[in-house]
Amino acid sequence: MSTQQERFELVDGRIFRMMTGAKQSHNVVTANIVATLLPQARSGGCRTTSSDTAVRTGPATVRYPDVVVDCGPSDPDALEASPPTLVVEVASPETSAIDATDKLDEYRAHGDLRLILFVDPDVMSVKLYRRGGDGRWDVERYGDRAMVVGLPEIGASLALGDIYATLDPSPRPRLRLVEEPNSR
């Protein structure tokens, strides 16, 4: 097994080690999203990249979403998206709590972002945050393979059937019974 390069994010000036070596479902969903968005976004002059594109969310905070669509001017030497229009976070057990709280708040405060997409690779669950013309964020939820997420801001759409192609995710979260100590 080959060793993977360590990954880091900068949060409020502090360096945090990030997960490397995601599960197959995470990698497949990420690749499916990139493959689906790439030709559509490109026809509108946008670039679709995966997790090596930085998004600056504050003066001392840099995040690395799983997918970024950047519709700003092209700069082949840029290390950051400028400006990012869409970010996608594919859930993993290690990062889902931070994704749904800290990162969501940072992304929503980013002046250029218009779309924030959260995808669960193991459960058929997609949540889209869309910034309206008034600056307010609306939330859209998708949970059926036949549903399509419209993304006119980047000239694209994502069918859940394409996101989850070759996977068989659960239609809803699996519930687990958790016994408390001393409950017997």
Contacts in CASP RR format, 6 or more apart in sequence:
PFRMAT RR
TARGET T0000
AUTHOR 0000-0000-0000
METHOD contacts of the structure
MODEL  1
MSTQQERFELVDGRIFRMMTGAKQSHNVVTANIVATLLPQARSGGCRTTS
SDTAVRTGPATVRYPDVVVDCGPSDPDALEASPPTLVVEVASPETSAIDA
TDKLDEYRAHGDLRLILFVDPDVMSVKLYRRGGDGRWDVERYGDRAMVVG
LPEIGASLALGDIYATLDPSPRPRLRLVEEPNSR
4 20 0 8 1.000
4 21 0 8 1.000
5 20 0 8 1.000
6 17 0 8 1.000
6 20 0 8 1.000
7 17 0 8 1.000
7 18 0 8 1.000
7 19 0 8 1.000
7 20 0 8 1.000
7 51 0 8 1.000
7 64 0 8 1.000
8 15 0 8 1.000
8 16 0 8 1.000
8 17 0 8 1.000
8 18 0 8 1.000
9 15 0 8 1.000
9 16 0 8 1.000
9 18 0 8 1.000
9 61 0 8 1.000
9 62 0 8 1.000
9 63 0 8 1.000
9 64 0 8 1.000
10 16 0 8 1.000
10 60 0 8 1.000
10 61 0 8 1.000
10 62 0 8 1.000
11 60 0 8 1.000
11 61 0 8 1.000
11 102 0 8 1.000
12 60 0 8 1.000
12 61 0 8 1.000
13 60 0 8 1.000
13 61 0 8 1.000
18 64 0 8 1.000
18 95 0 8 1.000
19 92 0 8 1.000
19 94 0 8 1.000
19 95 0 8 1.000
22 30 0 8 1.000
22 90 0 8 1.000
22 92 0 8 1.000
23 92 0 8 1.000
23 121 0 8 1.000
25 121 0 8 1.000
25 122 0 8 1.000
25 167 0 8 1.000
25 169 0 8 1.000
26 66 0 8 1.000
26 90 0 8 1.000
26 91 0 8 1.000
26 92 0 8 1.000
26 121 0 8 1.000
28 121 0 8 1.000
28 165 0 8 1.000
28 166 0 8 1.000
28 167 0 8 1.000
29 90 0 8 1.000
29 119 0 8 1.000
29 121 0 8 1.000
29 163 0 8 1.000
29 164 0 8 1.000
29 167 0 8 1.000
30 50 0 8 1.000
30 51 0 8 1.000
30 66 0 8 1.000
30 67 0 8 1.000
30 88 0 8 1.000
30 90 0 8 1.000
32 162 0 8 1.000
32 163 0 8 1.000
32 164 0 8 1.000
32 165 0 8 1.000
32 166 0 8 1.000
33 66 0 8 1.000
33 67 0 8 1.000
33 88 0 8 1.000
33 90 0 8 1.000
33 119 0 8 1.000
33 158 0 8 1.000
33 163 0 8 1.000
34 48 0 8 1.000
34 49 0 8 1.000
34 50 0 8 1.000
34 67 0 8 1.000
36 156 0 8 1.000
36 158 0 8 1.000
36 159 0 8 1.000
36 162 0 8 1.000
36 163 0 8 1.000
37 48 0 8 1.000
37 67 0 8 1.000
37 69 0 8 1.000
37 86 0 8 1.000
37 151 0 8 1.000
37 154 0 8 1.000
37 156 0 8 1.000
37 158 0 8 1.000
38 48 0 8 1.000
40 154 0 8 1.000
40 155 0 8 1.000
40 156 0 8 1.000
40 157 0 8 1.000
41 47 0 8 1.000
41 48 0 8 1.000
41 69 0 8 1.000
41 71 0 8 1.000
41 154 0 8 1.000
41 155 0 8 1.000
41 156 0 8 1.000
42 48 0 8 1.000
43 155 0 8 1.000
44 71 0 8 1.000
44 154 0 8 1.000
44 155 0 8 1.000
45 71 0 8 1.000
46 69 0 8 1.000
46 70 0 8 1.000
46 71 0 8 1.000
46 72 0 8 1.000
46 85 0 8 1.000
46 154 0 8 1.000
46 155 0 8 1.000
47 69 0 8 1.000
47 70 0 8 1.000
47 71 0 8 1.000
47 74 0 8 1.000
48 67 0 8 1.000
48 68 0 8 1.000
48 69 0 8 1.000
49 67 0 8 1.000
49 68 0 8 1.000
49 70 0 8 1.000
49 81 0 8 1.000
50 66 0 8 1.000
50 67 0 8 1.000
50 68 0 8 1.000
51 64 0 8 1.000
51 65 0 8 1.000
51 66 0 8 1.000
51 67 0 8 1.000
52 64 0 8 1.000
53 64 0 8 1.000
53 65 0 8 1.000
53 68 0 8 1.000
53 70 0 8 1.000
53 80 0 8 1.000
53 81 0 8 1.000
53 84 0 8 1.000
54 62 0 8 1.000
54 63 0 8 1.000
54 64 0 8 1.000
54 79 0 8 1.000
54 80 0 8 1.000
54 81 0 8 1.000
55 62 0 8 1.000
55 63 0 8 1.000
55 64 0 8 1.000
55 65 0 8 1.000
55 68 0 8 1.000
55 80 0 8 1.000
55 81 0 8 1.000
55 84 0 8 1.000
55 87 0 8 1.000
55 107 0 8 1.000
55 110 0 8 1.000
56 62 0 8 1.000
56 80 0 8 1.000
57 63 0 8 1.000
57 103 0 8 1.000
57 106 0 8 1.000
57 107 0 8 1.000
57 109 0 8 1.000
57 110 0 8 1.000
58 106 0 8 1.000
61 106 0 8 1.000
62 80 0 8 1.000
63 87 0 8 1.000
63 103 0 8 1.000
63 106 0 8 1.000
63 107 0 8 1.000
65 87 0 8 1.000
65 88 0 8 1.000
65 89 0 8 1.000
66 88 0 8 1.000
66 89 0 8 1.000
66 90 0 8 1.000
67 86 0 8 1.000
67 87 0 8 1.000
67 88 0 8 1.000
67 90 0 8 1.000
67 117 0 8 1.000
68 81 0 8 1.000
68 84 0 8 1.000
68 86 0 8 1.000
68 87 0 8 1.000
68 88 0 8 1.000
69 84 0 8 1.000
69 85 0 8 1.000
69 86 0 8 1.000
69 87 0 8 1.000
69 115 0 8 1.000
69 154 0 8 1.000
69 156 0 8 1.000
70 81 0 8 1.000
70 82 0 8 1.000
70 83 0 8 1.000
70 84 0 8 1.000
70 85 0 8 1.000
71 83 0 8 1.000
71 85 0 8 1.000
71 154 0 8 1.000
72 82 0 8 1.000
72 83 0 8 1.000
72 85 0 8 1.000
73 82 0 8 1.000
75 82 0 8 1.000
83 111 0 8 1.000
83 112 0 8 1.000
83 113 0 8 1.000
84 110 0 8 1.000
84 112 0 8 1.000
84 113 0 8 1.000
85 112 0 8 1.000
85 113 0 8 1.000
85 114 0 8 1.000
85 115 0 8 1.000
85 153 0 8 1.000
85 154 0 8 1.000
86 113 0 8 1.000
86 114 0 8 1.000
86 115 0 8 1.000
86 116 0 8 1.000
86 117 0 8 1.000
86 151 0 8 1.000
86 153 0 8 1.000
86 154 0 8 1.000
87 107 0 8 1.000
87 113 0 8 1.000
87 115 0 8 1.000
87 116 0 8 1.000
87 117 0 8 1.000
88 117 0 8 1.000
88 118 0 8 1.000
88 119 0 8 1.000
89 95 0 8 1.000
89 99 0 8 1.000
89 103 0 8 1.000
89 116 0 8 1.000
89 117 0 8 1.000
89 118 0 8 1.000
89 119 0 8 1.000
90 119 0 8 1.000
90 120 0 8 1.000
90 121 0 8 1.000
91 99 0 8 1.000
91 118 0 8 1.000
91 119 0 8 1.000
91 120 0 8 1.000
91 121 0 8 1.000
91 122 0 8 1.000
92 121 0 8 1.000
99 118 0 8 1.000
100 118 0 8 1.000
104 116 0 8 1.000
104 118 0 8 1.000
104 129 0 8 1.000
107 113 0 8 1.000
107 116 0 8 1.000
107 129 0 8 1.000
108 116 0 8 1.000
108 129 0 8 1.000
108 131 0 8 1.000
108 137 0 8 1.000
113 131 0 8 1.000
114 130 0 8 1.000
114 131 0 8 1.000
114 132 0 8 1.000
114 153 0 8 1.000
115 128 0 8 1.000
115 129 0 8 1.000
115 130 0 8 1.000
115 131 0 8 1.000
115 151 0 8 1.000
115 153 0 8 1.000
115 154 0 8 1.000
116 128 0 8 1.000
116 129 0 8 1.000
117 126 0 8 1.000
117 127 0 8 1.000
117 128 0 8 1.000
117 129 0 8 1.000
117 149 0 8 1.000
117 158 0 8 1.000
118 126 0 8 1.000
118 127 0 8 1.000
118 128 0 8 1.000
118 129 0 8 1.000
119 125 0 8 1.000
119 126 0 8 1.000
119 163 0 8 1.000
120 126 0 8 1.000
120 169 0 8 1.000
121 167 0 8 1.000
121 169 0 8 1.000
122 169 0 8 1.000
122 170 0 8 1.000
123 169 0 8 1.000
123 170 0 8 1.000
123 171 0 8 1.000
123 172 0 8 1.000
123 173 0 8 1.000
123 174 0 8 1.000
124 143 0 8 1.000
124 144 0 8 1.000
124 145 0 8 1.000
124 160 0 8 1.000
124 164 0 8 1.000
124 169 0 8 1.000
124 170 0 8 1.000
124 171 0 8 1.000
124 172 0 8 1.000
125 141 0 8 1.000
125 142 0 8 1.000
125 143 0 8 1.000
125 173 0 8 1.000
126 141 0 8 1.000
126 142 0 8 1.000
126 143 0 8 1.000
126 147 0 8 1.000
126 149 0 8 1.000
126 158 0 8 1.000
126 160 0 8 1.000
126 163 0 8 1.000
127 139 0 8 1.000
127 140 0 8 1.000
127 141 0 8 1.000
127 142 0 8 1.000
128 139 0 8 1.000
128 140 0 8 1.000
128 141 0 8 1.000
128 142 0 8 1.000
128 149 0 8 1.000
129 137 0 8 1.000
129 138 0 8 1.000
129 139 0 8 1.000
130 137 0 8 1.000
130 138 0 8 1.000
130 139 0 8 1.000
130 140 0 8 1.000
130 153 0 8 1.000
131 137 0 8 1.000
132 138 0 8 1.000
140 149 0 8 1.000
142 149 0 8 1.000
142 160 0 8 1.000
143 160 0 8 1.000
143 171 0 8 1.000
144 160 0 8 1.000
144 171 0 8 1.000
145 160 0 8 1.000
145 161 0 8 1.000
145 164 0 8 1.000
146 159 0 8 1.000
146 160 0 8 1.000
146 161 0 8 1.000
147 159 0 8 1.000
147 160 0 8 1.000
148 157 0 8 1.000
148 158 0 8 1.000
148 159 0 8 1.000
148 160 0 8 1.000
149 157 0 8 1.000
149 158 0 8 1.000
149 159 0 8 1.000
149 160 0 8 1.000
150 156 0 8 1.000
150 157 0 8 1.000
150 158 0 8 1.000
151 157 0 8 1.000
151 158 0 8 1.000
END
